[in-house]
Amino acid sequence: MAKAKDSENMARAFRALAVESRVRIMQLLAERTLCVGALSNLLGISAGAISQHLRVLRDAGLVDADRRGYFIHYRLARGARARCRAALDILFKPMKRGARCAARKRSVRGRKT
């Protein structure tokens, strides 16, 4: 079973990717690094909205920023793909065979109730 910290990190990543604009930003950043202005032009979204989406993606650990002169260029964080894949693997990991329902209790005499 996933640890509490793992579950928290998974939830943060899933929340970040639950918005279509953020998914589109991730798709573009998977191809190359881009600044806010370029992302704004490509997606037809205001620079302010792009900045807010990037903040959420950065907080989730999916995007990194690089200052280049006056501009900040964004790229996928190192290991972002692997973390997303691992989160999905953990989420859909089959239960161990023979696992019992937690609600099932045994009576005082040892019989199933």
C-alpha positions as CSV (number, residue, x, y, z in Angstrom):
1,M,0.0,0.0,0.0
2,A,1.2,3.5,-0.7
3,K,2.6,5.6,2.1
4,A,0.9,8.8,3.2
5,K,3.6,11.0,1.7
6,D,3.4,9.1,-1.6
7,S,-0.4,9.5,-1.7
8,E,0.0,13.2,-1.0
9,N,2.5,13.6,-3.8
10,M,0.3,11.6,-6.2
11,A,-2.7,13.8,-5.3
12,R,-0.8,17.0,-5.9
13,A,0.4,15.8,-9.4
14,F,-3.1,14.6,-10.3
15,R,-4.7,17.9,-9.2
16,A,-2.1,19.8,-11.3
17,L,-2.9,17.7,-14.3
18,A,-6.7,17.9,-13.8
19,V,-6.9,21.1,-15.8
20,E,-6.7,20.9,-19.6
21,S,-4.6,24.0,-20.0
22,R,-1.9,22.5,-17.7
23,V,-1.9,19.3,-19.7
24,R,-1.4,21.2,-22.9
25,I,1.5,23.2,-21.2
26,M,3.1,19.9,-20.2
27,Q,2.7,18.6,-23.7
28,L,4.5,21.7,-25.2
29,L,7.2,21.6,-22.5
30,A,7.8,17.9,-23.3
31,E,9.0,19.1,-26.8
32,R,11.2,22.1,-25.7
33,T,11.7,24.8,-23.2
34,L,9.4,27.8,-23.5
35,C,8.9,31.2,-21.8
36,V,5.5,32.5,-20.6
37,G,5.1,34.7,-23.7
38,A,5.6,31.8,-26.1
39,L,3.2,29.5,-24.1
40,S,0.7,32.3,-24.1
41,N,0.9,32.7,-27.9
42,L,0.8,29.0,-28.6
43,L,-2.2,28.3,-26.3
44,G,-4.1,31.6,-26.8
45,I,-4.2,32.2,-23.1
46,S,-3.2,35.4,-21.2
47,A,0.4,35.5,-19.8
48,G,-1.1,35.9,-16.3
49,A,-3.1,32.7,-16.6
50,I,-0.1,30.9,-18.0
51,S,2.0,32.1,-15.0
52,Q,-0.7,30.8,-12.6
53,H,-0.8,27.4,-14.3
54,L,3.0,27.2,-14.2
55,R,3.1,28.0,-10.5
56,V,0.7,25.0,-9.8
57,L,2.9,22.8,-12.0
58,R,6.1,23.9,-10.2
59,D,4.5,23.3,-6.8
60,A,3.6,19.8,-8.0
61,G,7.3,19.3,-9.0
62,L,6.4,18.8,-12.6
63,V,8.0,21.9,-14.1
64,D,11.3,23.7,-13.5
65,A,12.3,27.3,-14.4
66,D,15.5,28.7,-15.8
67,R,16.3,32.4,-15.9
68,R,17.8,33.5,-19.2
69,G,18.4,37.3,-19.1
70,Y,15.1,39.0,-18.8
71,F,13.1,35.8,-19.5
72,I,12.3,32.7,-17.5
73,H,12.2,29.6,-19.6
74,Y,10.2,26.5,-18.3
75,R,10.9,22.9,-18.9
76,L,9.6,19.6,-17.6
77,A,11.3,18.8,-14.3
78,R,13.8,16.0,-14.3
79,G,12.0,12.8,-13.5
80,A,8.5,14.3,-14.1
81,R,7.6,11.6,-16.6
82,A,8.9,8.8,-14.2
83,R,7.0,10.3,-11.2
84,C,3.7,10.4,-13.2
85,R,4.2,6.9,-14.4
86,A,5.0,5.7,-10.9
87,A,2.0,7.4,-9.5
88,L,-0.3,5.6,-12.0
89,D,1.4,2.3,-11.3
90,I,0.9,2.7,-7.6
91,L,-2.7,3.8,-8.1
92,F,-3.6,0.8,-10.3
93,K,-1.4,-1.8,-8.5
94,P,-3.4,-4.9,-8.0
95,M,-4.0,-6.0,-4.4
96,K,-2.2,-9.0,-3.1
97,R,-4.0,-12.3,-3.6
98,G,-5.8,-13.4,-0.5
99,A,-6.3,-9.9,0.8
100,R,-9.4,-9.8,2.9
101,C,-12.0,-7.0,3.2
102,A,-11.1,-4.8,6.1
103,A,-14.8,-4.7,7.1
104,R,-14.9,-8.5,7.6
105,K,-14.5,-9.3,11.3
106,R,-14.3,-12.5,13.2
107,S,-16.6,-13.3,16.0
108,V,-15.5,-14.2,19.5
109,R,-15.6,-17.9,18.6
110,G,-13.4,-17.4,15.5
111,R,-16.2,-17.7,12.9
112,K,-16.6,-15.2,10.2
113,T,-19.5,-12.8,10.6
